[in-house]
Amino acid sequence: MSEVTRRHKEKAPTRLGFAVIVCSTSRYQKLIVEEKVEDESGDLIAELLKQHGHTVIFRKVVSDDESLIKKNLKEALRLQDVDAVVLCGGTGISPSDVTIETVKPLLRKELHGFGEIFRWLSYQTIGSAAVMTRAVAGVMEGKGVFCIPGSPQAVKLCLEKLIIPEIGHIIHHAKEC
């Protein structure tokens, strides 16, 4: 790590507030009819963040629907205690996967290396199937926004290797005046 990066990380906040939005039509439909919903990936995100001293302020399950994703993202970003939003799921290549197409145009600045490094890390784990791995990150309204795949393995990899190690540094820069 460079000396400049080390100094920036020293100034970075270490306790942050997160919003977690799980984009899953099947889980959302179960919620609508008041069925029990298993949300392994959402639970894993919340647990990993908590283990590292962060707090989940806002948590929702939404359908793979552009208007619901936008509405909940904007609601989360309006919350003063939310520093970052993790959107999980809806990043695949099927026609119903719309998370990235919904969020990417809203980003003020995109962090191109996020998706690139995540695919490289995924390739080391799952091989050539990583070419179908889609992830995007950036900042908007001084907050970090991350769109990650919905599988528990992808969640664990992404949070442990990318989001948690860099979130304070990202927020430090995103909030600069």
C-alpha positions in Angstrom: 0.0 0.0 0.0 1.3 3.4 -0.9 2.1 6.0 1.8 -0.7 8.3 0.4 -3.2 5.5 0.5 -2.2 4.6 4.0 -2.6 8.2 5.2 -6.1 8.4 3.5 -7.2 5.2 5.2 -6.0 6.5 8.6 -8.4 9.4 8.2 -11.3 7.3 6.9 -14.3 6.5 9.1 -14.3 3.0 10.5 -18.0 2.8 11.7 -20.5 3.3 8.9 -24.2 3.0 8.4 -25.4 0.8 5.5 -28.6 0.1 3.6 -29.1 -3.4 2.2 -31.5 -3.9 -0.7 -32.0 -7.4 -1.9 -33.4 -7.5 -5.4 -35.3 -10.8 -5.8 -38.7 -11.2 -7.4 -39.3 -14.6 -5.8 -38.5 -13.4 -2.3 -40.6 -10.2 -2.8 -43.6 -12.2 -4.0 -43.4 -14.4 -0.8 -43.3 -11.2 1.3 -46.4 -9.9 -0.4 -48.4 -13.0 0.5 -46.8 -13.0 4.0 -44.9 -16.2 3.5 -41.7 -16.9 5.4 -38.8 -15.6 3.4 -35.3 -17.0 3.6 -32.8 -14.3 2.8 -29.4 -16.0 3.1 -27.5 -13.3 1.2 -29.1 -10.4 3.0 -28.5 -12.0 6.3 -24.8 -12.7 5.3 -24.3 -9.0 4.3 -25.8 -7.8 7.6 -23.7 -10.3 9.6 -20.4 -9.4 7.8 -21.0 -5.7 8.2 -21.8 -6.1 11.9 -18.6 -8.2 12.5 -16.6 -5.3 11.2 -18.3 -2.7 13.4 -20.8 -1.3 10.8 -24.6 -0.9 11.3 -27.4 -1.8 8.9 -29.8 1.1 9.1 -32.2 0.2 6.3 -33.0 -3.3 4.8 -35.5 -4.2 2.2 -36.4 -7.0 -0.2 -37.7 -5.7 -3.6 -38.8 -7.2 -6.8 -36.5 -7.1 -9.9 -38.3 -4.0 -11.0 -36.7 -0.7 -12.1 -39.2 1.5 -10.3 -39.0 -0.4 -7.0 -35.2 -0.5 -7.1 -35.0 3.3 -7.8 -37.6 4.1 -5.1 -35.8 2.1 -2.4 -32.3 3.3 -3.4 -33.5 6.9 -3.2 -35.2 6.3 0.1 -32.0 4.8 1.5 -29.8 7.6 0.2 -32.1 10.2 1.9 -31.4 8.7 5.4 -28.7 10.8 7.1 -27.2 7.8 8.9 -26.7 5.7 5.7 -23.2 6.1 4.3 -23.4 3.2 1.7 -26.0 1.1 0.0 -25.4 -2.5 -1.1 -27.9 -3.8 -3.7 -27.7 -7.6 -3.9 -29.1 -9.6 -6.7 -30.6 -8.9 -10.1 -27.2 -8.5 -11.7 -27.3 -11.6 -14.0 -27.8 -11.7 -17.7 -31.4 -12.8 -17.9 -33.9 -10.3 -19.2 -35.4 -9.8 -15.7 -32.1 -8.8 -14.1 -32.3 -5.0 -14.1 -30.3 -3.9 -11.0 -27.2 -2.7 -12.8 -29.2 -1.1 -15.7 -31.3 0.8 -13.1 -28.5 2.0 -10.8 -25.6 2.7 -13.1 -27.1 5.7 -14.8 -27.8 7.3 -11.4 -24.2 7.1 -10.2 -22.4 10.4 -10.0 -19.0 8.6 -10.4 -18.5 5.0 -11.2 -15.7 2.9 -9.7 -14.7 0.9 -12.7 -12.1 -1.2 -10.9 -14.8 -2.7 -8.6 -16.4 -4.8 -11.3 -13.1 -5.6 -12.9 -11.4 -6.8 -9.7 -14.6 -8.7 -8.6 -14.6 -10.6 -11.9 -10.9 -11.4 -11.5 -11.5 -12.7 -7.9 -14.5 -14.7 -9.1 -12.5 -16.2 -11.9 -10.0 -17.5 -9.3 -13.0 -19.3 -7.6 -15.4 -20.3 -10.3 -13.4 -20.2 -13.5 -14.7 -19.1 -16.8 -18.2 -18.7 -15.6 -16.9 -15.4 -14.1 -17.5 -13.8 -17.6 -21.2 -13.7 -16.6 -20.5 -12.0 -13.3 -21.8 -8.4 -13.3 -21.1 -5.9 -10.5 -20.9 -2.2 -10.4 -20.0 0.4 -7.8 -19.8 4.2 -7.5 -20.8 7.2 -5.5 -23.9 9.4 -5.5 -24.9 12.1 -3.0 -21.6 11.5 -1.1 -22.5 7.9 -0.4 -21.1 4.6 -1.7 -23.4 2.4 -3.9 -22.6 -1.2 -4.7 -24.5 -3.6 -6.9 -23.4 -7.2 -6.3 -24.6 -10.7 -7.3 -27.0 -12.5 -5.1 -25.3 -15.8 -4.4 -23.9 -16.2 -0.9 -20.5 -17.0 -2.3 -20.4 -13.8 -4.3 -21.6 -11.8 -1.3 -18.9 -13.2 1.0 -16.2 -12.7 -1.6 -17.3 -9.1 -2.5 -17.7 -7.9 1.0 -14.6 -9.5 2.5 -12.2 -8.6 -0.4 -13.5 -5.3 -1.7 -16.3 -3.5 0.1 -15.3 -3.9 3.8 -11.5 -3.2 3.2 -12.2 0.0 1.1 -15.5 1.4 2.3 -14.0 3.9 4.8 -11.6 5.1 2.2 -14.3 5.4 -0.5 -16.6 7.4 1.9 -13.7 9.6 3.0 -13.3 10.7 -0.6 -17.0 10.7 -1.5 -17.7 13.3 1.3 -14.8 15.6 0.4 -15.9 19.2 -0.2 
